């Protein structure tokens, strides 16, 4: 299953800076679970994080979040989690055309 996790930082970045080395070391060992991740940047300053995970299920995501220093040290003011699925780029040829056809039928 794929999930998007959006965390918005508390404060002015001091908590992020303190947790960043441990977070990056943790992520380096868990890259196989992450399709994409990076900072949210506003006016040149990191203000949060965006993760796109591919894990077995929600329990797998929760296990990850329970170990990542960004989540265990509480750097985030808010955390949003959404289930998603990859559409673009197509993971298999014709996926978008088939989805468009299903959408036409649902109208």
Order of alpha helices (4+ residues) and beta strands (2+ residues): beta-alpha-beta-beta-alpha-alpha-beta-alpha
